[in-house]
């Protein structure tokens, strides 16, 4: 999002005005202190401290729209669009005639794909700021949502006539061209745009999506690498870069991009996301060595255990055991539950089934929602011929991680092993709807529909629609 430039002094002057009124209460004193902290943090470009100070500021004085606007701007600048939307919505509630606030809530609604809300706010913006280009942009996206692609192109061309390389207008036109199945024209438009505007992250991001949908993985690598230099904190792009490099055979680039993400401060969820890409697209033994080395250098146990769980899954349970064993003390408690789950999984995979089952039971008794333990116990129960028990654990696992394709597939497999093919089919179909565009779920369903040309054609059409919706979702 783009905001008009402002100086800290001007903002401070605006925000300080409230404190000049007589009869200040203690909330004013707290707000003044928070304002001072915000000025200091902003001058030092310390975004975390600035955000903390602004949160304190709106906590002390939550009825001043300027404070919420500043907080919204900062949240948006760091990519926290949900938080930014809340802040701007609060400012809108306090001042419904402020064009800057209306622009912000309109753009954030477009970004999230809420076209109805964006259209509503755009109509209000049209009243207070006639001729604002965001109104025309919103109308273009409304046309996209109604599949009126020619109308969207007309709106985009109008924006581009005023500014040849307007990022929003370019993105709108590219999306309309995709809707008309003129993919080559969309690629050419976006390629020209990023050549003229190398920092246009939205056009780079959309271009990577188009290349990925058509399986042009080398082009994805080149474009995602450029976006990575512009938006290095964009995790989704980094994951796509890692995947595309692996799928195009550029292992060195994938390892480089992975190391960039898997730094010492990487969150366990981030580590898990990278390792999932490795598991799906990198069968080389090198991934085991890299994971082992990264685990050794990781500063926190929670990080190490993510690597250990991955090593279990890719056939290196002794390595996982070495990482987890020291922390997997008994009895199970909050500090050691995950280590015990990882160790138990390693024991199971090395054939020590009784010890594994005992430890998994203890972890789940303490933490019934431990995903690592539920998954491992379900797999163990399948191997030992207890499919009904495996179904029970897999169902609990899917409740804990409803957006995990791997765990949906495990549940379907449990039903299949238990001799319930209809339940397996239903599980996969539900997963297909709940997690649209996933290749593994689609492949499993396609395998079930072999010999059914009509059913396969319907499945293929729906999968194509899902993938198109992923490319087109929201304003990049």
Residue pairs with C-beta under 8 A, 6 or more apart in sequence:
1 76
1 77
1 84
1 104
1 107
1 108
1 111
3 73
3 76
3 77
4 100
8 39
8 42
8 43
11 66
11 70
12 35
12 39
14 66
15 35
15 57
15 64
15 66
15 67
15 70
16 32
16 35
18 28
18 31
18 61
18 64
19 28
19 31
19 32
19 35
27 60
27 61
28 60
28 61
30 56
30 59
30 60
31 57
31 60
31 61
31 67
33 56
34 53
34 54
34 56
34 57
34 59
34 60
35 53
35 57
37 49
37 52
37 53
37 56
38 50
38 53
38 54
38 57
38 70
40 49
41 47
41 49
41 50
41 52
41 53
42 50
47 74
47 77
47 78
50 74
51 71
51 74
51 75
51 78
54 67
54 70
54 71
54 74
55 71
57 67
57 70
57 71
58 64
58 67
58 68
58 71
58 87
58 90
61 67
62 68
62 90
63 94
64 94
65 90
65 91
65 94
65 95
65 98
65 101
66 91
68 87
68 88
68 90
68 91
68 94
69 87
69 88
69 91
69 98
69 100
69 101
69 104
71 87
72 84
72 85
72 87
72 88
72 91
72 104
73 84
73 104
75 81
75 83
75 84
75 87
76 84
76 104
76 108
79 233
79 234
81 108
81 111
81 112
84 104
84 108
85 105
85 108
85 109
85 112
88 101
88 104
88 105
88 108
89 105
91 98
91 101
91 104
92 98
92 101
92 102
92 105
95 101
96 102
96 124
97 128
98 128
99 125
99 128
99 129
99 132
102 121
102 124
102 125
102 128
102 129
103 125
103 129
103 132
103 134
105 117
105 121
106 118
106 121
106 122
106 125
106 134
106 138
107 118
107 134
107 475
109 115
109 117
109 118
109 121
110 118
110 137
110 138
110 141
110 474
110 475
111 474
111 475
111 476
112 474
113 473
113 474
113 475
115 141
115 142
115 145
118 138
118 141
118 142
119 138
119 139
119 142
122 134
122 135
122 138
122 139
123 135
125 132
125 134
125 135
126 132
126 135
133 159
133 162
133 166
133 168
136 155
136 158
136 159
137 155
137 159
137 168
137 169
137 172
139 155
140 151
140 152
140 155
140 156
140 159
140 172
140 176
141 152
141 172
141 475
143 149
143 151
143 152
143 155
143 176
144 152
144 172
144 175
144 176
144 179
144 472
147 179
149 176
149 177
149 179
149 180
150 176
150 180
152 172
152 173
152 175
152 176
152 179
153 173
153 176
153 177
155 172
156 169
156 170
156 172
156 173
156 176
157 169
157 173
158 169
159 166
159 168
159 169
159 172
160 166
160 169
160 170
160 173
163 169
164 196
165 193
165 196
165 197
165 200
167 193
167 197
167 200
167 202
167 203
168 202
168 475
170 189
170 190
170 193
170 200
170 203
171 202
171 203
171 206
171 475
171 476
173 186
173 189
174 186
174 189
174 190
174 203
174 206
175 186
175 206
175 472
177 183
177 185
177 186
177 189
178 186
178 210
178 468
178 471
178 472
179 472
183 210
183 214
186 210
187 207
187 210
187 211
190 203
190 204
190 206
190 207
190 210
191 207
193 200
193 203
194 200
194 203
194 204
194 207
194 223
194 226
197 203
198 226
198 230
199 230
201 227
201 230
201 231
201 234
201 476
202 475
202 476
203 476
204 223
204 224
204 226
204 227
204 230
205 227
205 234
205 237
205 476
206 471
206 476
207 223
208 220
208 223
208 224
208 227
208 237
208 240
208 244
209 470
209 471
210 471
211 217
211 219
211 220
211 223
212 220
212 240
212 244
213 467
213 468
213 470
213 471
217 244
217 245
217 247
217 248
218 244
218 248
218 250
220 240
220 241
220 244
220 248
221 241
221 244
221 245
221 248
221 250
221 253
224 237
224 238
224 240
224 241
224 244
225 241
225 253
225 257
227 234
227 237
228 234
228 237
228 238
228 241
228 257
228 260
231 237
232 238
232 260
235 261
235 270
235 273
238 257
238 260
238 261
239 261
239 273
239 274
239 277
241 253
241 254
241 257
242 254
242 257
242 258
242 261
242 274
242 277
242 278
243 254
243 277
243 280
243 281
245 251
245 253
245 254
245 257
246 254
246 277
246 278
246 281
246 282
247 281
251 282
251 284
251 286
254 282
255 286
255 290
258 274
258 278
258 290
261 270
261 274
262 270
262 271
262 274
262 294
264 297
264 298
264 299
266 303
268 302
268 303
268 305
268 306
271 303
271 306
271 307
272 306
272 309
272 310
275 291
275 306
275 307
275 310
276 406
278 287
278 291
278 310
278 314
279 287
279 310
279 313
279 314
280 440
287 314
288 311
288 314
288 315
288 316
288 319
291 307
291 310
291 311
291 314
291 316
291 319
292 307
292 311
292 316
292 319
294 307
295 303
295 304
295 307
295 308
295 311
295 323
298 304
298 307
301 327
301 339
302 338
304 323
304 324
305 323
305 324
305 327
305 338
305 339
305 342
307 323
308 319
308 320
308 323
308 324
308 342
308 346
309 320
309 342
309 345
309 372
311 317
311 319
311 320
311 323
312 320
312 342
312 345
312 346
312 349
317 345
317 346
317 347
317 349
317 350
318 346
318 350
320 342
320 343
320 345
320 346
321 343
321 346
321 347
321 350
323 342
324 339
324 340
324 342
324 343
324 346
325 343
327 335
327 336
327 339
328 336
328 339
328 340
328 342
328 343
328 359
329 336
329 339
330 336
330 340
330 362
331 362
332 340
332 359
332 362
332 363
332 365
332 366
332 367
333 366
334 367
337 363
337 366
337 367
337 370
337 373
338 370
338 372
340 359
340 362
340 363
340 373
341 359
341 360
341 363
341 370
341 372
341 373
341 376
342 372
343 359
344 355
344 356
344 357
344 359
344 360
344 363
344 373
344 376
345 356
345 360
345 372
345 373
345 375
345 376
347 353
347 355
347 356
347 359
348 356
348 357
348 360
348 376
348 379
348 380
348 383
353 380
353 383
353 384
356 376
356 380
357 377
357 380
360 373
360 376
360 377
360 380
361 377
363 370
363 373
364 370
364 373
364 374
364 377
367 373
368 396
369 396
369 400
371 397
371 400
371 401
371 407
374 393
374 394
374 396
374 397
374 400
375 393
375 394
375 397
375 407
375 410
377 390
377 393
378 390
378 391
378 393
378 394
378 397
378 410
378 414
379 390
379 410
381 387
381 389
381 390
381 393
382 390
382 413
382 414
382 417
387 414
387 417
387 418
387 419
388 418
390 414
390 417
390 418
391 411
391 414
391 415
391 418
394 407
394 410
394 411
394 414
395 411
397 404
397 407
397 410
397 411
398 404
398 407
398 408
398 411
401 407
402 434
403 434
403 435
405 431
405 435
405 438
405 440
405 441
406 440
408 427
408 428
408 430
408 431
408 434
408 435
408 441
409 428
409 431
409 440
409 441
409 444
411 427
412 424
412 425
412 427
412 428
412 431
412 444
413 424
415 421
415 423
415 424
415 427
416 424
424 448
425 445
425 448
428 441
428 444
428 445
428 448
429 445
431 438
431 441
432 438
432 441
432 442
432 445
432 462
435 441
436 466
436 469
436 470
437 463
437 466
437 467
437 469
437 470
442 459
442 463
445 459
446 456
446 459
446 460
449 455
449 456
449 459
450 456
